[in-house]
Amino acid sequence: MKEVSIVTDSTTDIPNDLAKAYDIAIVPLVVNFGDESFLDGELSQEQFFERMNASAKLPTTSQPAVGVFVEMYQKQLETARTVVSIHVSSALSGTIESAREAARQFGERVHVFDTLNLSMGEGMQVIEAARTAATGAGVQEVLRALDDARRKVKMIVGLDKVDNLAKGGRIGKVAALLGGMLSLRVLFTVADVGSFEPVARVRGAKAAMDETLSWVEQQMGSCRRARFAIMHALSPDKATWLEERLRERYTIEELNIVKVGPVIATHTGTGWGVALLPLD
């Protein structure tokens, strides 16, 4: 029996092959088109955008039910002494509340952790926990690794438009950047408290990509070695461009290019992002 099983939710955008490699169990959120519902990941990114663009209304998203977490924890505890359940920021989703309610049924055998992040800003923390768990570490060591990763992982996201973010009501402080000019590309990060924090608004794709790299440079400082994740929503060319520039500038221990899932894309529309974990 292993010491710790790692559970997370689908807003990490961790691809299935990566989850399998790191032995990470994923609880899916739900995306709703009217009365029709899909588990996050059931639709490909292309299928999702095709449906969303053809829909008169923006789809909605739902957190997993408490019972879904209960079933997952029961399953994981058949082969592990404890579970560490790692989730999207409590400031952006109620998912972690479902996880916490479910965890109460298992006492000290299930520990719930708030990443205060999302997408691969969340996912990189999950992977660090999985790396630690794979060494046979106990639950406290895994939680310490998560605390460290939460402090170090940074993420920037760029959106081609802010329409979806505004309609979904999760725009928060990013609204300060809009000024009624929804055609501008907006870049934002996630603050220490787990809510969206504006970075810049720029006109034109090249300026937005240059601003993304400039932000990465600021976060890296004098550090030249890191793990990276590049996320995109119908923006593979931007992802490739970012990968080339990052490889030119840094010693990369790991770099994953990830398609964001339908739940995240519901709120972002098309765009790109970079998550990083400095290692020096």
Residue, then its C-alpha position, 0 to 999 in steps of 0.5 A: m500500500k502506498e503512503v499518499s494518493i494524489v487527487t485533483d480536479s480537471t481545471t488543472d488541464i493536466p493531460n491524461d498521459l501526464a496524469k497517468a505518468y505521475d499517478i494523479a487521479i482527476v475529478p472532472l468538473v462539468v460544462n453545460f450547454g443548456d440542458e446538455s452536460f459534458l464532463d470536462g474533457e469529454l469534448s475535445q478543445e476543437q469540439f467545445f469551441e465549435r459548440m460554444n461559437a454556435s450557441a446563442k448563450l455562453p455555456t456554464t460550468s459546475q463543480p463536482a458533487v460531494g458524492v463524486f469526491v466521496e467515491m474517488y476518496q474511497k477508491q484511492l484509499e483502497t490502495a493508499r494510506t492517505v489522500v492529498s486532494i489538491h484544487v483550483s483556487s477557492a476564490l475562483s470556484g466552489t470545487i474545493e468546498s465539495a472536496r472539503e465536505a467529502a473529506r470530513q467523512f474520512g477524518e485524517r485520511v484525506h487532506v484538502f489543499d487550496t492551490l490558490n491557482l488554476s489551469m497549469g498554475e494549479g497543475m504544476q503544484v499537483i505534479e510537484a506533490a505527485r513527484t514527492a509522493a512517488t518517493g514514498a514520502g508521507v502526507q506531511e512531506v507532501l503537504r510541505a512540498l505543496d506549500d513550497a510549490r504554491r509559493k514559487v509557481k507563477m502564471i500569466v494568461g493572455l486573452d484575445k478577448v475578454d468577453n467570456l471572462a466578463k460574461g462569466g462574472r469572474i473578471g474581478k480586478v481585471a475590469a480595471l484594465l478594460g476601459g470599455m475597450l474589449s478589442l484589446r488583448v488583456l494579460f493577467t496573473v493570479a494574486d497570492v490570494g487566488s483571484f485574478e490580478p491585471v498585468a497589462r492591456v496591449r494592442g496587437a498579438k506581437a505586443a501581447m506575446d512580447e509582454t508575456l515574455s517580459w513578465v516571465e523574465q521578471q518572475m525568473g529574475s536571475c534564475r536560469r533553470a525552471r520547469f514550464a507549462i505553456m497553455h493554449a486555447l485554439s492558439p497552437d502557433k502562439a504556444t510554439w512561439l513561446e516554447e522556442r523563446l523559452r528554450e532560447r533563454y532558459t535551461i528547461e528541466e521540463l516543459n509541457i504544452v497543454k490544451v486548456g479544457p472546456v471548463i477553463a475555456t468557457h471563461t477565457g475564450t481563445g488565448w495562451g498562458v505560461a506557468l513556471l516553477p523556478l528551480d535555482 
